[in-house]
Amino acid sequence: MKPVEVTDKIFMIAGPNLTDYRDGSVYLIDVGGLVLIDSGSGFGFEKTVKNIEYLGYNPYSINTMILTHCHFDHVGGAHFFKERFDTKIIMHELDARIVERADQRLTAAFCFEVEFKPLIIDKKIKGEEEILTFNGYEVACIHTPGHTPGSISVLIDMDGQRILFAQDIGAPLLKEFDCDPRAWVSSIDLMFYLEPDILCDGHSGVFKTKEHVRRYLQYCIGKQIEMGYI
């Protein structure tokens, strides 16, 4: 499959149907330079690069990668981008500790039967929110814990639309990965408050219009209740 156009400046370039079944979704944002949201597992790295080129972009222009959380299907490919393209990695400090020490349990690397190697994070987000600026575009990295201690959501207002990258918010809140149901509920409440026009998820795809985003958030709450996690 070809990359998925979210807007004329945002694309889904990797994921189970695009690159490798072990990849979480990877999004590219064109802000004059290229910013990636997550990296995939690494198994689909070469196909991800080809998708970037297919869109007419130079992968050596990938200056920044923002990692939303520490799980292998979202961070496993970061090593490759860092080594080949000198991409700078940004992550919340709480999850940065997990990937820098290569915690095999909390990265969920053992689920993929691979050994996760330590990953040095170039910039660590501290506290509840930090604003990054790229060529006049403000990108908010917002701490939204629950799925992992240092999960972040990425918010950008672009061309009259508010786009929220909130990876894996529908995933089961499993104790073995130190999920925090109470924190998760607070994070979902915040997402309702932000009122995004578009929500880009790590596995469930892209939801457009405020109403579709609200329905998806409500669905996620219902599934967690149904499974007994909240």
N, C-alpha and C positions, 0 to 999 in steps of 0.2 A: 504493500500500500504506500501511497505517497504521503508526505507530511500533511497535517491537517491545519488549515487556516482558521485561526480563532478570530483574529482581526487582520488588517492588512500589514500589521507590524508585529504580530504575535502568532507563533506556530507551535503545534505539537510535533516534535521531530523524532520522538522515540516512545516506545511503549510495547506492550505484548503483541499488538497487531501490526506494529510498524518495524520493529527491530528484532527483539528476542522476547520469548514468553516470560523470561525472568526479569525483564526491565519494568520499573515503574515509569510513569510518564515523565518525559523531559520536555520543557517548553523553552523556546527561543524568543527573546524580546529584542527588537531592533530599536535601540535608543540612540542611533548614530554610531554606536559601537554595539557589540553583541553581548547580551547577558543571558545566561542559561539558568533556568530553575531546575535543579537536580541534574544528575549525571546518568541515571540508569545503573544497571548492575555491572556494566563493563562487558558483558557477553555480547551486547549489541553495539559496541563502540564503533566499529568500522561502518556499520550501516547508518549509525547516527551521523557520522561525519559525512557520508555520502548524501544524506538527507539535507544537511546544511548546505552542501555544494549544489544540490538540486534546486534549492531555493535561490541560488545565485549569490550566496554569501561565501566569504573566505573564512574557513574555520580558524585561521590564525588571527582573526579579528575578535575571537572570543576572549575578551579581557577579563570577564568576571563570571563566576558561577556561585549562585546562592543555593546552599543545601538546606532543604526544609527540615530534615530530621536525619537521624543516624542509621536508618535501616539500609541493609546492603543493596536492596533493589533500587535505592535512590542515591547511594554514595559510592557504590563499588567501582563505577567508571571514572570517578573524579581523579584517581591516580593517572589515568591515561591522558585526560585533558591537561592536567598539570605538567606532565612530562613532555607531551608533544607540542602543546600550544602555549605553555607558560601561563595558563589560566590561573587567576587568583581566586582562592576559595574563601567564601564567607559562610559563617554558621553561628548559631547561638552558642555561647560558651558552655552551657550545660551538656549539649550533645557533642560539642567539640572535644570535651574530655573523653567521651566514649570512643570516638574515632581515632583520636591521637594515641590512646593506649591500646587500640585495636581489640576492644572487648568483643569476644566472639559471640557471647550470649546476647548482649544488648544491641549489637549491630544485626543480629539474626543471621549472621554469616553461616552458622552451623546448619540452618535450614536449607541452604543452597549447596552444602557440602563443599565449601571452600574456606580457605583461611584468609581472613581480612588482614591486610597489612596496615601498620600505623600510617595515618594520613595527617600531615601537618596543615593546620588551618591558618590562613594568612591574616584574616581579620575575624575577630570574635564579637558577636553582638552581645551586649550586656543589658540587663534590665528588661523592661517591658516593651520598648520600641526604639528603633533607631532609623533615621532617615538617611538614605544614600542618594546622591545626586549624580546623574549621568547625562551630560550634555543638556542640562536644563530640566530633565525629567526627575521628579522626586519619586523614589521607590521606598516604601515603608516596610521594614522588617519587623513584624509584630509577634511577640512571644505568645503562642497559643498552645500551652502544654496540655498533656492528657494522653495523647498517643505515645509520646516520649517526653522526658523532662524538658528538653530544649527544642521542641517543635516550634517552628515559626510559620506564619503565613505572610505572604508577600503581596502588597497592595500597590497598584499604580493607577493613577487617573491619566487616561490617554485618549485624545480625540473625542472628548465628551462622554467617555465611558469609564466606569470604575471596574477594574479587573482584579480579582482576588485569586491568588494561587494558594490553595489550602489542601495540601496533599494528605491523602489517607485518613480523612476525618471519619469515614464510614467503616474503618477497620475495627475488628473486635478488640475490646479493651482487655487484653490478656494479662494475667498476673505475672506470667513468666517473663514478660518484657517490661515489667515495672510500669505498666499503664496506670494512670490515675483518673478514675471515672469522675471524681468531683471536679478536678481541674478541666477535664474534657468538657463538661457541661458549661462551665464558665466560658471556655473558649468558643463554644458554639453560640452562646448568648452574644458574645462580642461580634461574631460573624453576622448574626442577624442585625445587630446595631449598625454595622458598617454599610449595609445595603448595597452590595456589589451588583452591577449589571450582568457580570459574567463571573462564573466560578470555574476554575480549572483544578481538577482533582487528580490525584496520583494514579488512580485505577479506574474510576467510574466515568472519566471523560469530562466534557465541557458542558456547562449549563448556562444558557443564555436567557436573558431577561430576569429582572428582579423576582418575578413570580416563580420562575423555574428554579432559581437559586433557593428561594424560601422553601419550596416543596422538597428539594433535595435535602436541605438541612433538617426539615421535619422528618423526612424518611430516615435519615441517619439516627435521629433521636429514637424513633420508633423501633428501629432494628436493635439498638443497644438495649432498650427496655425488653424487647422480645427475647433477646439472648440472655437476659438477666445480668447484664453488666452495670446497669444503672437502675 
